[in-house]
Amino acid sequence: MLKTILVTGGAGFIGGCFVRQMLGHSTYRVITLDKLTYAGVRESIPEDSDRHVFVHGDIGDVDLIKKLLAEYSPFAVVNFAAESHVDRSIDGPREFVETNVLKTFDLLNTTYHWWKDLAEDEKEKFRFLHVSTDEVYGSADDGSQFKETTPYAPNSPYSASKAASDFFVRAMHHTFGFPTLTTNCSNNYGPYQFPEKLIPLMVLNALAGKPLPVYGDGMNIRDWLYVEDHCSAIATVLEKGRLGETYNVGGNSERTNIDIVHIICDSLDAITPLESGKSRRELITFVKDRPGHDRRYAIDCSKLSSELGWEPQETLETGMEKTIRWYLDNTDWLEVVKAKHDSSVRLGQGDQA
Ligand code: NAD
């Protein structure tokens, strides 16, 4: 019998990867719920079939959530739906509060009320997994790494909104015994990422020989994880995680932003040199820093490896090579994204979160 999973935000970058991975196992049926905001791309995930149903809708639509839960009886809800772009949260924080806090609470609360009336054996099997970020911990300027016990200190409206949702997930478990799990992951990269984020933006600009805008001095440090490794970590936590716990997820790959841009420039120069023969590094232009820009994110994910046995499969080098190749080979996907959302693609800025 198929196991049904409800994936919210499944037409986004990471949710889409998770949907594709789950559909790769013949034992799963996936219900993807996505509002298709500027960041959601229906073409990123498979067509509807007997194992995949796409629902265009909002996690804040309580009646729709009730209907989906009643109709499909999922054994898990995995919540990826969010506003995810730090720059946008600085321009307009309110939408981040609406989606990442209020609507996420609606999803959580509606699912809890459905769950509490299930038969005992169904109740035991159910999991609500909330996908969150390491940015809730603030900036690790003192050289330490974030642990699950590190106090939250969010610095951007985006991370503040994610922190708030993490706390509601925690409270629903603590107060009502709702079976929740939370993952806090570092920066993801890989195929199908909306081209406003650092890596796809730099690849596209570098290919076109356009300027490569880098915030500040380019020395902000992030830990990078290939998106498929993030999704395998989520699947591991879903399967083996202890209820009510949070798990940090990371790639053990801290790099400065300028290092990342250098890798992209050098890889593209090797694959497809510019006609001028110039190095793409010459396209780098340093631009005014983002306000409140966290200097360093660094994550300790030893709890996930030692307790649940998860390890990333890709190094930064192998993951970047796959990613760059993917963008070179999938210009049709990029055309779809650009054609639909040209005004939303903030080329020239780039989220260097
Ligand atoms: P994304 O912006 O690519 O995708 C978000 C998806 O959510 C989109 O498909 C969008 O249409 C959908 N969505 C937004 N509001 C919705 C609503 N009200 N109802 C239904 N769907 C809605 O984001 P992403 O990079 O794939 O991130 C997914 C999750 O992972 C987010 O919760 C984010 O906070 C978290 N996260 C991201 C990263 C990263 O590096 N990108 C790292 C750690 C954690």
Residues whose N, C-alpha, C, O or C-beta is under 5 A from the ligand:
A	BS01	NAD	G9 A11 G12 F13 I14 G15 L33 D34 K35 L36 T37 A39 G40 V41 G57 D58 I59 G60 N79 F80 A81 A82 E83 S84 T99 K103 V131 S132 T133 C185 S186 N187 N188
